[in-house]
């Protein structure tokens, strides 16, 4: 073989090898592109999940703080209401005593002030817990001051007398009614 023939043979061999090499590169490129695309999609999904969790956590935080703020405003007046309850009790006692006398003008004056105080406190969320003699005693709703022998068999374990009225501020009991129960 001459040099010329060898060169031609080498050129043909190189041409045959190059397309094979190019095909191999072409085949690897789509696989790597797919894996890169999958990796990017996976990263995007992770970041999206992270963002959604962070967003949900922030929404929960906003909801919780607004609920706490509303609860704080509702119960902020609790101390003031608790301090006003003895005044309300005194008005009730004064009204009961004055109603026994013949002083009608005094009774009307005390009644007006008592009603105004009660209505003002009710507007702020205060409500009286209704308890009457003969109701069943419940330790969760009443505070037993003492027990006395029941005047009749049907009053055993029931409320005989109400010593002090109970009050709620909204749904929260701020003072339990103090009662006497029968044994």
Protein Blocks (a to p, Z undefined) as FASTA:
>chain_A
ZZklmmmmmmmmmmmmmmmmmmmmmmmmmmmmmmmmmmmmmmmmmmmmmmmmmmmmmmmm
mmmmmmmmmmmmmmmmmmmmmmmmmmmmmmmmmmmmmmmmmclklmmmmmmmmmmmmmmm
mmnopacddddehiacdfklpccfbdcddfbfklgoiafbdfbdcddehjacfbdcdddd
dZZ
